[in-house]
Amino acid sequence: MKVRKRNTGNEEDFIPVKIVSAAIKAGASVELADELAKAAIEHFKGKEVVDSSELRAFVLGYLKEKDPKAYENWLRFDSKVKGISS
């Protein structure tokens, strides 16, 4: 599976460890971060290309349900560092 980047339109390989790393940085447990990456793999199974915004929406929805604090931290990071609003 490939991920289409929002700014450039370039496609790169989907690397689950990027989700794990970002979720842990947002405050999720290692177990939840692993669960999230596996859920994303399953959710998008069979798709050749996924837009990064679609992947982000899935990740945020999952975190919002499972760990609201990590969800808020992720949004804060996106807003301050990446300039992305929710």
C-alpha positions in Angstrom: 0.0 0.0 0.0 1.1 3.5 -0.7 0.3 6.8 1.1 -0.3 9.9 -1.0 1.1 12.9 0.7 -1.2 15.9 1.1 1.3 18.7 0.1 3.1 17.1 -2.8 0.9 14.4 -4.1 3.9 12.1 -3.9 3.3 8.5 -2.9 5.4 6.6 -0.4 5.3 3.2 1.1 2.9 2.8 4.0 5.1 2.2 7.1 3.1 1.1 10.1 6.0 2.0 12.5 5.4 5.7 11.7 1.9 5.4 13.2 3.3 3.6 16.2 6.0 6.2 16.8 3.6 9.2 16.4 1.0 7.6 18.7 3.6 7.0 21.4 4.9 10.6 21.0 1.3 11.7 21.5 1.1 9.8 24.8 -0.5 6.5 23.8 0.9 3.3 25.3 3.0 1.1 23.2 0.2 -1.5 23.3 -2.3 1.0 22.0 0.0 2.3 19.4 0.6 -1.3 18.1 -3.1 -1.9 18.1 -3.7 1.3 16.2 -1.2 0.4 13.5 -2.7 -3.1 13.1 -6.2 -1.6 12.9 -5.1 0.8 10.2 -3.6 -2.1 8.2 -6.8 -4.0 8.5 -9.0 -1.0 7.7 -7.2 -0.1 4.5 -6.4 -3.7 3.4 -6.8 -4.1 -0.3 -6.3 -0.4 -1.2 -3.4 0.4 -3.4 -3.2 4.1 -2.4 -4.5 5.9 0.6 -4.6 9.7 0.9 -2.6 10.9 4.0 -5.7 12.8 5.1 -7.8 9.7 5.0 -5.2 7.8 7.1 -5.0 10.8 9.5 -8.8 10.8 10.0 -8.7 7.1 10.8 -5.9 7.4 13.3 -7.5 10.4 15.0 -10.9 8.7 15.2 -9.3 5.6 16.8 -7.3 7.7 19.3 -10.3 9.8 20.2 -12.2 6.7 21.1 -9.4 4.8 22.9 -7.2 7.6 24.4 -8.7 11.1 24.3 -5.5 12.6 25.9 -3.3 11.2 23.1 -5.9 12.4 20.6 -5.7 16.0 22.0 -1.9 15.9 22.0 -1.8 14.7 18.4 -4.1 17.6 17.3 -2.0 20.1 19.2 1.2 18.9 17.5 -0.5 19.0 14.1 -1.7 22.5 14.7 1.5 24.0 16.1 4.1 22.1 14.1 2.4 21.2 10.8 -0.2 24.0 10.6 -3.0 21.4 10.2 -6.3 22.2 11.8 -8.8 19.5 12.6 
